[in-house]
Amino acid sequence: MTARTVIFAATALLVAAPTAAPAQYAAAKYGQQGPFQITMINEGGKFSRCAADINGPGGMMRIAWFAVDRTYWVSIPGHAYKGLAPQLKIGLDGAQGEIVAGNGNVQRPGTKLSNQMVDAIMKAKSSIEIDYDGVRFKWLTQGVDMTNVFVAMENCVNKNTGR
């Protein structure tokens, strides 16, 4: 075997060797509740969460229910914040909002929702408004029963986790 053959064989092995796959993100439509698309999301090749996505003039808002710890999160379109401690002010149906701590993610700012906030969102009839660092986003719920939106997310998670 010549040195040239050994180098060729070694190069072929390096090219064919499996490499670590990057974190895989995949989303698929699971259902629809009024203007909310219920989306099933996989990350790293396995099921992660289900979400209710709604589009508005400023972009997409996502309410997600995570399978691992059964927590709800809300995220909004990316926005580079100016303040030191990003906060979101979540208002419903035109009422004054509740201020909650943001996660500081520039791509999709968001926050974990308290049980009280989830209950309040379930009662929303016309809109969800979120102020983030001086930028106001508004999504019209079109009168959809928000309880049905949350039930659809939970059904999606339960189906994909076998619960």
C-alpha positions as CSV (number, residue, x, y, z in Angstrom):
1,M,0.0,0.0,0.0
2,T,1.5,3.3,-1.0
3,A,1.4,6.5,1.0
4,R,-0.9,8.0,-1.6
5,T,-3.4,5.2,-1.0
6,V,-3.3,5.6,2.7
7,I,-3.9,9.4,2.4
8,F,-6.8,8.8,0.0
9,A,-8.4,6.2,2.4
10,A,-8.0,8.4,5.4
11,T,-9.6,11.4,3.6
12,A,-12.5,9.2,2.5
13,L,-13.1,8.1,6.1
14,L,-13.1,11.7,7.3
15,V,-15.5,12.8,4.6
16,A,-17.9,9.8,5.3
17,A,-17.6,10.0,9.1
18,P,-20.8,11.1,10.8
19,T,-20.8,14.5,12.3
20,A,-22.9,15.8,15.2
21,A,-26.1,17.2,13.8
22,P,-26.9,20.8,14.7
23,A,-29.9,21.4,16.9
24,Q,-32.9,20.6,14.7
25,Y,-36.0,22.8,14.8
26,A,-39.1,21.6,13.1
27,A,-42.7,23.0,13.3
28,A,-45.8,21.5,11.8
29,K,-49.4,22.7,11.8
30,Y,-51.5,20.6,14.3
31,G,-54.8,22.5,14.1
32,Q,-56.6,25.8,14.0
33,Q,-58.6,27.8,16.6
34,G,-60.0,31.0,15.0
35,P,-57.0,33.1,14.0
36,F,-54.6,30.9,16.1
37,Q,-52.7,28.2,14.3
38,I,-51.9,25.4,16.7
39,T,-48.3,24.3,16.0
40,M,-46.4,21.2,17.1
41,I,-42.7,21.9,17.6
42,N,-39.7,19.5,17.7
43,E,-36.2,20.5,18.8
44,G,-33.1,18.4,18.8
45,G,-35.0,15.7,16.9
46,K,-37.7,15.2,19.6
47,F,-41.0,16.7,20.6
48,S,-40.6,19.9,22.7
49,R,-43.9,21.9,22.8
50,C,-47.1,23.0,21.2
51,A,-48.0,26.6,20.5
52,A,-50.8,28.9,19.5
53,D,-49.4,31.3,16.8
54,I,-51.2,34.4,15.7
55,N,-50.0,37.0,13.2
56,G,-50.6,40.7,13.4
57,P,-49.2,43.9,11.9
58,G,-46.1,43.7,14.0
59,G,-45.4,40.0,13.5
60,M,-46.2,36.7,15.2
61,M,-47.1,36.2,18.8
62,R,-46.7,32.7,20.2
63,I,-48.2,31.2,23.3
64,A,-46.5,27.9,23.9
65,W,-47.0,25.0,26.4
66,F,-43.8,23.1,27.1
67,A,-44.1,19.4,27.5
68,V,-41.2,19.0,30.0
69,D,-42.4,21.2,32.8
70,R,-45.9,22.0,31.6
71,T,-45.4,25.8,31.7
72,Y,-46.9,28.4,29.4
73,W,-44.7,31.0,27.7
74,V,-45.5,33.9,25.4
75,S,-43.1,35.3,22.9
76,I,-43.2,38.3,20.5
77,P,-41.4,39.4,17.4
78,G,-37.7,40.1,17.8
79,H,-36.7,43.6,19.0
80,A,-33.4,44.9,20.2
81,Y,-34.3,46.4,23.6
82,K,-32.7,49.6,24.9
83,G,-33.4,49.2,28.6
84,L,-31.3,47.3,31.1
85,A,-34.0,45.0,32.3
86,P,-36.5,44.1,29.6
87,Q,-40.1,43.9,30.6
88,L,-43.3,43.0,28.9
89,K,-46.6,44.7,29.7
90,I,-49.4,42.3,28.8
91,G,-52.8,43.9,28.3
92,L,-56.1,42.2,27.3
93,D,-59.1,43.7,25.5
94,G,-57.7,47.3,25.7
95,A,-57.2,47.2,29.5
96,Q,-54.1,48.3,31.3
97,G,-51.5,45.6,31.3
98,E,-49.6,43.6,33.9
99,I,-45.8,44.1,33.8
100,V,-43.7,40.9,33.8
101,A,-40.0,40.3,33.4
102,G,-38.8,39.5,29.9
103,N,-36.2,36.9,29.0
104,G,-33.9,39.4,27.2
105,N,-33.9,37.3,24.0
106,V,-33.4,39.7,21.1
107,Q,-34.8,37.2,18.5
108,R,-38.0,36.3,20.3
109,P,-38.5,38.2,23.6
110,G,-40.8,36.4,25.9
111,T,-41.7,35.4,29.4
112,K,-43.1,32.6,31.4
113,L,-46.8,33.1,32.1
114,S,-48.1,32.9,35.7
115,N,-51.3,30.9,36.3
116,Q,-53.1,34.1,36.9
117,M,-52.0,35.5,33.6
118,V,-53.0,32.3,31.8
119,D,-56.5,32.5,33.4
120,A,-56.8,36.2,32.3
121,I,-55.8,35.4,28.7
122,M,-58.4,32.6,28.6
123,K,-61.0,35.3,29.3
124,A,-59.8,37.7,26.6
125,K,-62.5,38.5,24.0
126,S,-61.0,40.8,21.5
127,S,-57.3,41.5,21.7
128,I,-54.0,40.8,23.4
129,E,-51.6,43.7,23.6
130,I,-47.9,43.5,24.6
131,D,-45.7,46.6,25.1
132,Y,-42.0,45.8,25.1
133,D,-39.4,48.5,25.6
134,G,-41.6,51.2,24.1
135,V,-42.8,49.1,21.2
136,R,-46.5,48.1,21.2
137,F,-47.8,45.0,19.6
138,K,-51.5,44.1,19.2
139,W,-53.2,40.9,18.1
140,L,-56.9,40.6,17.4
141,T,-58.4,37.4,18.8
142,Q,-61.5,37.8,16.6
143,G,-63.8,36.7,19.5
144,V,-62.3,33.2,19.6
145,D,-62.9,31.4,22.9
146,M,-59.4,31.5,24.3
147,T,-60.1,28.5,26.5
148,N,-60.4,26.4,23.4
149,V,-57.0,27.7,22.2
150,F,-55.4,26.6,25.4
151,V,-57.2,23.2,25.4
152,A,-56.0,22.7,21.8
153,M,-52.4,23.3,22.9
154,E,-52.7,20.9,25.8
155,N,-54.3,18.2,23.6
156,C,-51.4,18.6,21.1
157,V,-48.9,18.1,24.0
158,N,-50.8,15.2,25.4
159,K,-51.0,13.5,22.1
160,N,-47.3,13.9,21.4
161,T,-46.2,12.8,24.9
162,G,-48.6,9.8,25.1
163,R,-50.5,11.3,28.2
